[in-house]
Amino acid sequence: MSFQHPQPSGNEMTAIINNSSLFADQVKLAANHVMSKSVSTSQDQMGHPLVMANQARLVSKLASIAVEVIGALAGLEPYIYGVYFSKYMESVMRWRISNSVEDRLQIPAPFRPTPLQSATPFHPVVIDFINWPSIRDQMILYSSKLDLDAMSRDIVLNTVVELPAKRVSVNIHDVFFNHILPRVGGGRADGSNSMLHNREWIYLKVPVNPAGGMTYTGFALVQEALAAEMDCRMGQTQSPGPTRTHLGPSDEGFASRSAPYGPEMMVADALAAFGIDQPSNWKLSKDFARKYPHIDCSLV
């Protein structure tokens, strides 16, 4: 996070989140804040059994909304919802919000947490969205030496799937935007308008008041802004598309997840035709292995 003066002579400052790893962590913390507030309210209004049942539903809803916020503010909605990656992200977020064994065991392979992930509950959330257990463990072990923001971006842009019949590997991100979307008749989304293709991407800006002290006005206000966004979305989950309030991505012209992808069956068939429908088949390209020689990619 960084703080900037929008005007040279002004006293106003802005908290800026421009790092994917930090951003994902702040979204998770904001979800925990909403969760804590909601559970506290429920305890005052109903008995313990009802609180527990309501808590499970709330975790699922919050996980879904947290992924919406991540996708919207990272410009990744068309991709993560288009290839159905969002459902895996949601299962991970349920676990990170609740930290329960039950939610951890419900995460499908290959995203199910490793023993190391389970033993390090405060590792960066963005690591949990990576397909391969061996890569996740290495990212945790070497997190202090890695640029997780750059590495996460490189992983997505270098994720491929092999086409045995043609003896080639194809880039999943490129195939989705250049072949699958046009094929199903809904190719208006622009895959280049996201944090993947803009290293200066700003996830959100929050005005701060220096009089409040840097500790409070920094991370706390960011979490409050994200929590307010989640509260707003939770109150409008019946709306046909995602709700956006005071938060927005770097470019207001991003394509939302409400962009038409064509009939769901056509999308599923197109993903299956390229083998993209099974994340267990996804691999990392040789270019990634060459760029990160200190990372063992032999299992991916």
C-alpha positions in Angstrom: 0.0 0.0 0.0 1.1 3.5 -0.7 -0.1 7.0 0.3 -0.2 9.9 -2.1 -1.1 13.6 -2.1 -3.6 14.0 -5.0 -2.7 17.7 -5.0 0.7 19.1 -4.2 -0.7 21.8 -2.0 -3.5 19.8 -0.4 -3.6 18.0 2.9 -5.7 15.1 1.7 -4.1 11.8 1.2 -5.1 8.6 -0.5 -4.5 5.0 0.5 -3.7 3.0 -2.7 -3.8 -0.8 -3.1 -1.6 -1.7 -6.1 -0.5 -5.2 -5.2 -2.5 -8.3 -5.8 -1.3 -10.2 -2.8 -2.0 -7.3 -0.4 -5.4 -6.8 -2.1 -6.5 -10.4 -1.7 -5.5 -10.3 2.0 -7.4 -7.1 2.6 -10.5 -8.6 1.0 -10.3 -11.6 3.2 -9.8 -9.4 6.3 -12.8 -7.3 5.3 -14.9 -10.4 4.9 -13.9 -11.5 8.4 -14.9 -8.0 9.7 -18.4 -8.4 8.1 -18.6 -11.9 9.4 -17.8 -10.9 13.0 -20.3 -8.0 12.9 -23.0 -10.2 11.5 -22.5 -13.0 14.0 -22.5 -10.6 16.9 -25.8 -9.2 15.7 -27.3 -12.7 15.3 -26.2 -13.8 18.8 -28.3 -10.9 20.2 -31.3 -11.9 18.2 -31.5 -15.7 18.2 -30.4 -18.9 20.0 -27.1 -20.8 19.5 -28.4 -23.5 17.0 -29.8 -20.8 14.8 -26.7 -18.7 15.0 -24.5 -21.7 13.9 -26.8 -22.4 10.9 -26.9 -18.8 9.9 -23.1 -18.6 10.3 -22.6 -21.3 7.7 -24.9 -19.6 5.2 -23.2 -16.3 5.9 -19.7 -17.8 5.2 -20.9 -19.1 1.8 -22.5 -15.8 0.8 -19.4 -13.8 2.0 -17.1 -16.1 0.1 -19.1 -15.6 -3.1 -19.2 -11.8 -2.7 -15.5 -11.7 -1.8 -14.7 -13.4 -5.1 -17.0 -10.9 -6.9 -15.1 -8.0 -5.4 -11.7 -9.5 -6.3 -12.8 -10.1 -9.8 -14.4 -6.7 -10.2 -11.5 -4.6 -8.8 -8.9 -6.7 -10.6 -10.6 -6.6 -13.9 -10.8 -10.4 -14.0 -14.5 -11.0 -13.8 -14.8 -12.2 -17.5 -12.0 -14.7 -17.0 -12.7 -16.2 -13.6 -16.4 -16.6 -14.2 -16.0 -17.5 -17.9 -13.8 -20.5 -17.2 -15.7 -21.3 -13.9 -12.5 -20.7 -11.9 -14.7 -18.6 -9.5 -16.2 -21.7 -7.9 -12.8 -22.9 -6.8 -11.9 -19.4 -5.5 -15.2 -19.4 -3.5 -14.4 -22.8 -1.9 -11.0 -21.4 -0.9 -12.5 -18.2 0.5 -15.0 -20.2 2.6 -12.1 -21.9 4.3 -10.1 -18.8 4.7 -13.0 -16.9 6.2 -14.2 -19.7 8.6 -10.8 -21.5 9.1 -12.9 -24.7 9.7 -11.8 -28.2 9.0 -15.1 -28.9 7.3 -14.7 -26.1 4.8 -11.1 -27.1 4.1 -12.0 -30.7 3.3 -14.7 -29.5 0.9 -12.2 -27.7 -1.3 -11.8 -29.9 -4.4 -8.5 -31.1 -5.8 -6.2 -29.7 -6.9 -6.9 -26.7 -4.7 -7.4 -28.6 -1.5 -4.9 -27.2 1.0 -1.7 -29.0 1.7 -0.5 -29.8 5.2 1.8 -26.7 5.0 -1.1 -24.5 4.0 -3.2 -25.8 6.9 -0.3 -25.3 9.3 0.3 -21.7 8.3 -3.1 -20.0 8.6 -1.8 -16.5 8.0 0.0 -17.1 4.7 -1.1 -14.8 1.8 -4.5 -15.7 0.4 -3.5 -15.3 -3.2 -1.3 -18.4 -2.8 -4.4 -20.5 -2.2 -5.8 -19.7 -5.6 -2.9 -21.4 -7.4 -3.7 -24.8 -9.0 -0.7 -26.8 -8.0 0.0 -28.0 -4.4 3.8 -28.1 -5.0 3.9 -24.5 -6.3 1.7 -23.3 -3.4 4.0 -24.9 -0.8 7.1 -23.3 -2.5 5.4 -19.9 -2.5 4.7 -20.2 1.2 8.3 -21.4 2.0 9.9 -18.6 -0.1 7.3 -15.9 0.3 9.7 -13.5 1.9 12.0 -13.7 -1.1 9.4 -13.8 -3.9 7.4 -11.0 -5.5 4.0 -12.6 -5.1 2.3 -9.9 -7.1 4.5 -10.5 -10.2 4.6 -14.3 -9.7 0.8 -14.6 -9.4 0.4 -12.6 -12.6 3.0 -14.7 -14.4 1.3 -17.9 -13.3 -2.0 -16.9 -14.8 -0.5 -15.7 -18.0 1.6 -18.9 -18.3 -1.1 -21.4 -17.5 -1.6 -23.8 -20.4 -3.4 -27.0 -21.3 -2.0 -29.7 -23.5 -3.8 -30.8 -26.7 -2.4 -34.3 -27.2 -4.1 -34.7 -30.6 -2.3 -31.7 -31.9 0.8 -32.2 -29.8 0.8 -28.6 -28.6 0.1 -26.6 -25.4 -2.2 -23.6 -25.6 -2.4 -20.7 -23.3 -5.8 -20.8 -21.4 -6.2 -17.0 -21.0 -5.5 -16.5 -24.7 -7.8 -19.3 -25.9 -10.6 -18.1 -23.7 -10.6 -14.5 -25.1 -9.5 -15.2 -28.6 -11.4 -18.4 -29.4 -14.0 -19.5 -26.9 -15.8 -16.1 -26.4 -16.1 -15.5 -30.2 -17.2 -19.1 -30.6 -20.1 -18.8 -28.2 -21.2 -15.5 -29.6 -20.3 -13.3 -26.6 -16.8 -12.1 -27.3 -17.1 -8.4 -26.3 -15.0 -8.7 -23.1 -11.4 -7.4 -23.4 -9.0 -9.7 -21.7 -6.2 -7.1 -21.8 -8.1 -4.7 -19.5 -7.0 -6.3 -16.2 -4.3 -6.5 -13.6 -2.7 -9.2 -15.7 -1.6 -6.8 -18.4 -1.1 -3.7 -16.3 1.7 -3.9 -13.7 0.6 -0.4 -12.5 -3.0 -1.6 -11.8 -4.7 0.1 -8.9 -7.2 -2.1 -7.2 -8.7 0.7 -5.1 -8.1 4.2 -3.7 -9.4 5.3 -0.3 -9.3 8.9 0.9 -7.7 9.2 4.3 -7.5 11.8 6.9 -3.9 12.3 8.3 -5.4 13.6 11.5 -6.6 10.1 12.2 -3.1 8.7 12.4 -1.4 6.6 9.7 -2.1 3.3 11.5 -5.9 3.8 11.4 -6.2 5.7 8.1 -4.2 3.1 6.2 -5.2 -0.6 6.4 -8.2 0.0 8.6 -9.9 2.4 6.2 -9.2 0.1 3.3 -10.8 -2.8 5.1 -13.7 -0.6 6.1 -14.2 0.4 2.4 -14.1 -3.2 1.3 -16.4 -4.3 4.1 -18.9 -1.5 3.1 -18.8 -2.8 -0.5 -19.5 -6.3 0.7 -22.4 -5.1 2.9 -23.8 -3.3 -0.1 -23.6 -6.4 -2.4 -25.0 -8.7 0.3 -28.0 -6.4 0.5 -28.5 -6.5 -3.3 -27.8 -10.2 -4.1 -31.1 -10.5 -5.9 -30.1 -7.9 -8.5 -29.4 -9.4 -12.0 -25.8 -8.3 -12.2 -23.0 -7.4 -9.8 -23.5 -4.2 -7.8 -20.8 -1.6 -7.8 -20.8 1.3 -5.4 -17.9 3.6 -4.4 -15.2 1.2 -5.3 -13.9 0.7 -8.9 -11.0 -0.8 -10.8 -8.2 1.1 -12.5 -10.3 1.6 -15.7 -14.0 2.3 -15.5 -14.5 0.6 -18.8 -13.9 -3.0 -17.6 -16.1 -5.8 -18.6 -18.2 -7.1 -15.8 -19.2 -10.7 -15.2 -22.6 -9.9 -16.6 -20.9 -9.8 -20.0 -22.8 -12.3 -22.3 -20.9 -15.5 -22.7 -23.6 -17.3 -24.6 -25.8 -20.2 -23.4 -24.1 -22.0 -20.5 -24.1 -25.3 -22.3 -22.2 -23.8 -25.3 -19.6 -22.3 -22.9 -19.2 -25.7 -21.1 -18.8 -27.5 -24.4 -16.3 -25.0 -25.7 -14.2 -25.3 -22.5 -14.3 -29.1 -22.7 -13.2 -29.0 -26.3 -10.0 -27.4 -25.3 -9.7 -29.4 -22.0 -10.0 -26.2 -20.0 -12.9 -27.5 -17.9 -10.6 -29.7 -15.7 -8.2 -27.5 -13.7 -6.3 -30.7 -12.8 -5.2 -30.8 -16.4 -3.8 -27.3 -16.3 0.0 -26.9 -16.5 2.6 -24.2 -16.3 4.5 -23.3 -19.5 8.2 -23.9 -20.0 8.5 -20.1 -20.2 7.4 -19.8 -16.6 9.9 -22.5 -15.5 12.7 -20.6 -17.3 11.7 -17.3 -15.7 11.7 -18.9 -12.2 14.6 -21.4 -12.2 14.6 -21.5 -8.4 11.0 -22.9 -8.4 10.7 -26.6 -8.9 8.1 -27.0 -11.7 8.7 -30.7 -12.3 5.3 -31.7 -10.9 3.3 -29.2 -13.0 
